[in-house]
Amino acid sequence: MRNSRVASTLHTAFLECTFCQGVLQVIRLRLTELLAEASFRRGRRVELLEVAQATGIHRTTLSKMVNVRGYNATLGNIDALCKYFGCGVGDLAVYVPDEDVPQAQPVAATVPR
């Protein structure tokens, strides 16, 4: 039970780091790059389904980690991915400062007159 409380506290701290002063801070997951490196090392394509089966992380969750900007991964998932790829947290996740995050361009609405 103690480990569960520690993990919960760490997860809460991680969440607080992703939102500072009302501006979303982005932690980018390098899952795509790690998949490419693993594929190169193994001499064959490593797919999300294989990672899902080896880590116990649902394939849909892995897909969201790859495709959704700023996806809020749990520490359990980060831990499982680090074990699978044999890397550290800094190899899996990188901080992207606000000014480096591309903002969505507003679309001007055209109203017929």
Secondary structure as GFF3:
##gff-version 3
##sequence-region A 1 113
A	DSSP	alpha_helix	2	17	.	.	.	ID=ss1
A	DSSP	beta_strand	19	20	.	.	.	ID=ss2
A	DSSP	beta_strand	23	24	.	.	.	ID=ss3
A	DSSP	beta_strand	26	29	.	.	.	ID=ss4
A	DSSP	alpha_helix	31	42	.	.	.	ID=ss5
A	DSSP	alpha_helix	48	55	.	.	.	ID=ss6
A	DSSP	alpha_helix	59	67	.	.	.	ID=ss7
A	DSSP	alpha_helix	75	85	.	.	.	ID=ss8
A	DSSP	alpha_helix	89	92	.	.	.	ID=ss9
A	DSSP	beta_strand	93	96	.	.	.	ID=ss10
A	DSSP	three_ten_helix	98	100	.	.	.	ID=ss11
###
